[in-house]
Amino acid sequence: MKWLLDIVGVVLALFGIVWILQGTDILTTGFMAGHIQYAILGVIVAIVGVGVVVLANRRRGGTPTASR
């Protein structure tokens, strides 16, 4: 389950980065190019993606495992 959340989080972050680049007209291809609302949505999506990865990899409080 953790690996699936990692993949989803990374994909969301990558989509967010592409949307930011298109919205700020740095990446000039596609219908989103030059529309600032897509850059704002990209920031939100990228933050959600990073949050998913962080939460998926957060250590849970519990009994530690023996490392022998």
Sequence and secondary structure as in RCSB ss.txt:
>XXXX:A:sequence
MKWLLDIVGVVLALFGIVWILQGTDILTTGFMAGHIQYAILGVIVAIVGVGVVVLANRRRGGTPTASR
>XXXX:A:secstr
 HHHHHHHHHHHHHHHHHHHHHHTTSS  STTTT HHHHHHHHHHHHHHHHHHHHHT    S      
